[in-house]
Every structure is written in C-alpha cells, then in structure tokens.
Amino acid sequence: MGDWLRLSLVLVCLAPLVAGCGSLTPTPAATIADCATITYPSHGEPVRAYQCLPGVIGPWPAVIVLHGANGPGVDSPPFHTIAEGLAAEGFAALYVDYFCRTPPPSKEGFKPFSAEINRAWPVFLEVAGDAITYLGTVPGVDGKRVGLLGYSLGGYVSLALGAQDDRPRAIVEYYGGLPTPFSRRAGQLPPVLVLHGDADSTVPVAEAYALERYASAAGGQKTVEMQIYKGAEHSFNFQGRHYDPEAAKDAEARTLAFLRRWLLDTQ
C-alpha cells in the first residue's frame, strides 16, 4: 500500500464543516509529469483549479478533489499535496475551488447549514460538473473514468452531483452526506465509499446511515461501502486534536483501494 494518503494537519481549520487540512506524501518512486494552477470555464466564468498529471503513459482516470466549508482557495498547499499524491498513483487530479463563482461571506468560509450555502448550492454543483466536462478535454485523461473525492461539505457536493449526473464513476466521501432533496435520486449514484466517525459532532454519523438507507430503498445494483470508526470525530484523519491514527490509516487504505478498483482496474 502506498503512503500517498498519509495525512497531516498543517493548517488550522477555520469552519466547522471543514474537510480538514491535510498533506499527502507521494511515495519515493512517485512520477508526476506536470502540476499547475489552471482555469476552466463554468457557465461563462473562469474557475481556478490545481491540476496534476501522472508521469506515466495514459490514458489516465481522473479524480476531482473537493474541499470543505472553509474553502481554502486553490493556492492551499495541503490540497496541492493531495493532488500530487493522486497523480503519483496514476490518477489525473484536479483540486477545484468550487467557491470561485460564489465567494463566501467571510474569510472563514461558509457557515454550516447556512442560508448562504443554500443560495450557492446550485452553483457548487455547476462548478463541479463543469470540472468533469473540462477533464474530458485534457489530453491523456480518460473522461469516462472520473471519480470524486469530497471532504465534509465537499462530500455533500460529491454525492449530490453523483445523484443527478451519470458521469462520475466512483465517489469517496469523508464525513459528509447526501442532502435530503437528492435522496430520491440515490439510485443514480455510482459506487460510493463512506468514511465517518461515530463521534462526529459536526456532521452526525446519522448522515452516513441515511445515505445507506436511501441507496437501499432505491434498489438496483447500488454499491455503498461504509466504514464507521468507533470514537472518531470530524476530521479524524488529520493530525490535530481529533486525529485518530488507527482510523486514519484504515481510511487511507480503503480510499486508495476503492479508487483503484473502480477507476484504475476498469476500462
């Protein structure tokens, strides 16, 4: 198992519904061809993103990385490292500032479950969906093998997009949930990996169990893998006051295995 998903807290999280701030360390043998800040169009407006491409022959599957409610901008070093780690494992990675078109009301980002988030929500989904469209134009990227990796609020955005857009092939979400208005569309979700702590005081673990119920009620061949970590808090996989090293190690291994299974090991 590579250690690209070894996460450590390097920033203070500024909002409760935060993905956590982390750093991913590529393995010593990692090969990354190119990383750069780019812009792509979203409904006529430019969106900034940090893009990393593997240093191996493509076509590559791709993973879109979505941050939490503090919205640490596209220049955030920890998320750069996440994208670089994904590229080192053979994924084209795109870390998206999905707040770009809807700046939060303060430097602390959006307040959880606020009216501001509700108003901005349709734009969040547009920006994330347009990121998939953009990846389909990048030379070397297989636009039909795109996954989403969402943290906290980014997990909500990932699941909501997957419930209404058939292009994502897999979703990994850390301590997020599926917004209730999208629950009837759970049958449209691609394979999902849910990673959540049962002591989460920010996004209750009930959100994870609700997603499982929605998917079960939808029937069909839905794949929802869920790992609940006993005693783990929000952002359990980041070093800091809620860091749980055993849960973090297990979540890291599951994330990589899941992305490999649904994006790398299938054509």
N, C-alpha and C positions, 0 to 999 in steps of 0.2 A: 504494500500500500504506500503510495507516495505521500509526502508530507505537505503537499501544496495547500491543504486545508487546515494547517496548524494556525489557529487564530490567536491574536493577542490584542488586547485593548491598548490603543495608542492615542485615542482622543477621549475627552470627556463627553459622554452623550448628553445632548442638550434638551431632548424632549422625551417624554415617557414612552411614546410609541416608536422607539428608535430601533433600527435594525441592530444596533451595536456598531462599534467602530473597530475594525479589525485589520489584521495584516495576514496575508497568505504568503508563505515562503516557498518558492519553487524549489524543486529538487536540484541537487548539484548538476545533474545531467540535463537540466531543462534547456529546451531550444525554443527561443522566441524570435520570430523574424522581425516584427515591427510593432511598436506601440506608439500611439499618437492621439492627441486630442483632435476630434473631428466634429463637424456639424452635419446633421442630416435634416431634410425637410419634414415638417409635421404640419399639415394643413396650412401651408404657406409661410410658416415661421421656422427659423432655424433652431435646432435643439443641439446642445453640446453633449458630447459623449466621449468616453475614453475607450479606444479600441485597441485590442491586442490580437495579433495573428500568430499562429504557430509557425515554427521554423521547419516544418516537415511538409512534404508534398500533400496537397489537398486532393479532393475536396474535403473541407472540414465541417463538422457540425458546429453550431454556434450556441452560446449561452448569453442571454441578456440578464444583467445584474441590476436589481432594483433596491435602492436604499430605503431607510425608514423615515419617520416623520420629521426628523430634524433636517433632512435634505442637505447633507454636507456637500454641496456643489461638485462639479465634475473634476475639480482640481484636488479632491481629497486623496492624499497619499495612501491611506489604508485600502480604499476601493481600487486604486491603481494596482496595488499589490494583489488583490483578489483577481482582477482581470489578467494580470501577468501570470498568476498561478494557473488559471484555467488554460491559458494559451500554452503553458508548459506541458499540460496534459493532453494537448491535441485539439482543444476547442478554440474556435474564434470567439473572443469575448468582447462584449460591449457593455460597459458600465454607463448607464443613462441617467442624466439629471432630469428626471421626469417632472420636476417642478419648474423647469425652464420657462414654460409658457404661462405659468401661474405662480409667480413669486409668492412665497409665504408671507404672512403679515409681520413677521419679525425675524431677527437673525437666529432665534431659537427654532425656527421652522413652524410647522402647523401644530396646533394643539389637538390632541387626540379627540376623535369623535366630535369635532367642531363643525359649526356651520360653514366655515371657510373650506374645510375639506370636502364637505358635501357639494359645495358650489364648484370646486375644482375637479371633482371626481371624473366627470366625462372627459376632461382634457387629459387627466392622467392616463386614461385608457387609450385615448387617441395617440398620445406620445409613445406609449409602449407598443401599440400596434404598428405605428409607423416605423418603429425600430426594426420590427420583423421585415417590413417591406424594404427598408434600407439594406438590411443584411443580404437580401436576395440579389442586390446589385453589386455586392463586393466580390471581386474576382477571387476564386478559390473557396468561397463559402457555399455550402450546400444549403440553400434557402428552405429546403424541405425538411431539414433536421435542425430545428431551433428549439431550445429549451429556455425556461425562465427560472431564475434563482432569486427569490424575494425574501427580504428580511423585514419582519414586523409589518408596517404599513405596505412595504413592497411585496410582502406575501399576500396581502389582501388584493393588491393591484394585479399580481400574477394570476391568482385564482379567478378573479372577476374577468380578466381578459381571456383566460382559457375556457371560461364558461360561455363566451359569446364569439370566440374566434377559433376556427378549427386548425389554425396553422401551428401553434405550439405543440411539440411532440412529447414534452415532459415538463413537469413543474416540481421544483423543490422549494418548499416554503418553511421558513423558520418562524415559529411563534406568531403566525398571522391567522387568517380565517377567510371564509367566503362570505361576503356581505349578503345579508338576508334577501335583498331584492334579486339576487342571482341564484338563489337556492334551487329554483325550479329548472335551472339550466345546468345543474350539476351533472346530468347525464352526458353533457357535451365535453366534460373535462377530459384532458389526456391523462396518462398515468401521473399520479401525484405522490410525492413523499412529504409527509408531515412530521416535523420535529418540534416538540413542545415540552415544556416543563410543567409538572402538575402543581407547582407552587408559584406559577407566573401571576404576579399581582398587577401587571399592566394589561396583558391580553389573556384573560382567563382560559384555562385549558378546555373549558366548555366549548370554545370556538373550534378546537380540533375535533371533538366528539360530534359537534353539529355537522361539520363537513362530512364526517364518516356517515352520519345518518342521511344527509342529503344525497350522497352518492349511492348509498344502498337503496334508498327509495326510488332513485332514477332507474335502477335495474341495469340490464345490459352487462357489458364486459368491463365495467369501471375498475381500474386498479388504483386503490388508495392504500398506500403503505403508511402506517402510523407508528411512531415511536414516542412514547410518553416517558419522560425522565422523572423519576420519583425525587421530590425535594428540589427540583431545578427551578430557578427563577427565570425571568425575562433576560435575554442576552446571556444565557448560561454558557455559551460557547466562546465568550470573550473574557480575557483576563480583566479582573476588576472585582468589585465587591460581590457580584453574582456568579463569578466564574466557577464552573463545576468541571474539573479536568477530566473525570471519567466520562461524563455525559458528552463533553466536547469531543473527546477522542472518538467515541462511538458515532456521534452525529457526523463527524468529518468522514469517517469510513463509509457510512451509509450514503452520504451525499455523492461521493465520488463513484461508488459502485452503481448507484441509481442512474447518474448521468451517463456513465459508460454503457449501461445495459440498454437504455432507450435511445441514445444518440450516437454513440460510437460503434456499438456492436450490431446495429441495424442499419440497413441502407434504404 
